Structure formats: C-alpha cells, structure tokens
Amino acid sequence: MQELQTEVDRLADMAKAEGRLGLDTEFMPEGRYRPLLCLVQIVVGEHVEVLDPLTSTFDPTPLAEVLADPAIEIVLHAGRQDVAILRREWKTTFTNVFDTQVAAGFAGFSAQAGYNGLLHDVLRIRLPKTASFTRWDARPLTEEQMKYARGDVEHLMPLADDIQRRLSERGRLEWAREECVVIAEATDERDPNEVWRRLPRVSGLDPKERAVAQAITAWRERTASKEDRPVGAVVRDPTVVELAKRQPATRRDLAQIRGITPDVVRRRGDDLMAAIEVGKGAEPIKLEEGDRSPTEAADGPVIALAESLVRSRAQEAGLAYELIAARADLSPIVVAARRKQTEPDVRTLRGWRRELVGDELLELLHGNRTIRVQSGRVQITPSE
C-alpha cells in the first residue's frame, strides 16, 4: 500500500498525461453518520496503486484536481457512492465520468450488473470474492485483502474500452455519457430540514404534526452528524412519528413513548423536547402535490400496461428497462393523462427516451392509439 505523498503526485501526473484514470474505493458505513473512506484504488494505464487515506500525511489535493478536470475521463463501476464520498472527503467535483455499470445497460446488459459478473460476461475474467466483506479500516491489511482491492480496478480499463466499443458501434455512446452525468453529481449530503419527508407514514400526520416531525428530524440529523453515528442510534424513525403525534411536554410523558429508553431521556430528553417545542411553534406543513401518492386504484392496470410497452421497446432496442423508466416515472405520466394535465417532467419524456417510447406512450394513454400483440411483438396502431 502506497502511503507516500510522492506516489499521489506521480499518479496525478500520469493521469494528466494519459487523460484517463480508473477509480474505486473501500469504505466502512457501519456505526457512522457517513461512511468512513478506508482505501482508494487507482489505475492509470496498466499501473495500479492502492492508497491509504487514513494515513495522517495523506494529501489528496493532486488527485482531487484530476477528478475535477473535464479533460480527464474518470472510469468507475457503480460509482455513485464512490463519487459522493470523494466529493465530500476530498472537497472536489466530478465532470467527466464513465460508469461501466450504467453504460452496460445501453449495451444489452443489466443496468444493475455487478463488476464480477460484467467482467465475466465481457472479458471472461473471474475475480475471487474472498475479501468482499472485510474490515477495511483495520491496519495492517492482509495480502489477500490487498489483492482483492487491486482486483477492483485491475481490469476496469479494458472493461470500459470494450463497452465503449460496443456503444460506439450501436451509436449509443453519447446516450451513456449523458446518463453518467447523474453519477458525477451524486452526493450523500442531506438537508436536515427535508429529511422528514422520508419518514414512514408521514402522509398520515396532520400539518401541525409534520412541522414537529420536521423539527425533530432536523435536530436528529445535526446530533448524528456531530456525534458521527447513525440517525437511528439517536432516535428511530417510527419513534419520531410517534413523538410528532403525541408531542410530550415533560420527561415523564417522553418516557412513556415506545423507543424512548431511560438513557435517551437522560442524555437527550431536554434537547428532544426543545425540538418538539420548535416544531409546535413553526408554520404547519401542508403536503405539496408531489409529496402525495396521486394514483388511484384504477391506475394500477394502466401503469402495468405502460410498463409493458416500455419493456417491449427496451427489449427491441437492446436496452435495460431501468434506463428508460421506473414506476416513479410512469405513475405521474398515467395520472397526468387521466386528469388531462400538463405532461410531468420525468426522464421518460425527455431526450432520446421520448423519441424511443415517450411519444408513443402518450398517444396510447390519451386514447389516440391502441395496443395489440402481433407476431410476438407489441404493436401500437391508430385508434379507429
């Protein structure tokens, strides 16, 4: 494992000369508010290095500058969390990302293809999985662990080359690059004032209770971040919802709520009740249209029909269905068509997706087309 700053500088210089760098990370998410970055694996050309970011003398600045350089392609596999962690830890940005998992979906493979499976399907290479679940924050690491870490990037560039070749032949390389922009913008930062929206059964709270839930979750986020522990270790989600409903005013009332242990009352009781008071004094929160589930029971079969059309077109085009649509895309399209509202701003109705299936889907939902199966293929024809 390289721990010397000179190696970081050398890798940065090599990447600038090559115009390309492959990247992977190992991290430990358990027991923390944010994952702990433990290893950074770099490949430039055929040169592989494993860097130790836990070393006190480690300065990532030269590599952070490489990651932000639009002239240098950064190759990853399923890199959303790698990008989010490095953006936060290295105070950098990503501007030119090629994610082999995302790109594989445009080349006829699954959009969730794992690295090992894709390596085998594309390059006929199998990697050992012996160290896939390990304590990456432990030092020293064993040779077996180091071999596993190196393997995560050792074949990354040939894999990317093969997928890019396939995409170029199909005229879809730019589609894949467009989708990889989403990966480049990945972040694990959360707005403390918006986290309440993820609570279970939040739509069952009235506006005043939602304001209390917002105040409690904002306090919980700040507390968990300060102590570097999971938010659930401060107060669990179901308990937050119950607190928002019952709004205890005393420690005795607080102690009666399921999930509030004597330790929580002792250590956090005053702060928790202060957060509740903040919420009680705040403006009630009405759910916006986008926060509700607008679908009705009758929409279910229509959504299933829309999904069938999209899946059929995806299969014909040799694309992973997930790259074109998800239920979160199709539901608002179906609802808007039923209500005769303006088209929703969802990815299925933008760019190449609209050209591939979006316009056809809208015509079907507005009753201008009918759907049938002919010779094993889904056919859309004008309504009579």
Buried (B, 14 or more C-beta within 10 A) or exposed (E): BBBEBEBBBBBBEBBBEBEBBBBBBBBBEEEBBBBBBBBBBBBBEEEBBBBBBBBEEBEBBBBBBBBBBEEBBBBBBBBBBBBBBBBBBBEBBBBBBBBBBBBBBBBBBBBEBEBBBBBEBBEEBEBEEEBEEBEBBEEEBEEEBBBBBBBBBBBBBBBBBBBBEBBEEBEBBEBBBEBBEBBBBBEBEBEBEEBBBEBEEBEEBEEBBBBBBBBBBBBBBBBBBEEEBBBEBBBBBBBBBBBBBBBBEEBEEBBEBEBBEEEBBEEBBEBBBEBBBBBBEBEEBEEEEEEEEBBEEEBEEBBEBBBEBBBBBBBEBBBBBEBBBBEEBBBBBBBBBBEEEEEBEBBBBEEBBBEBBBEBBBBBBEEEBEBEEEEEEBEBEEEE
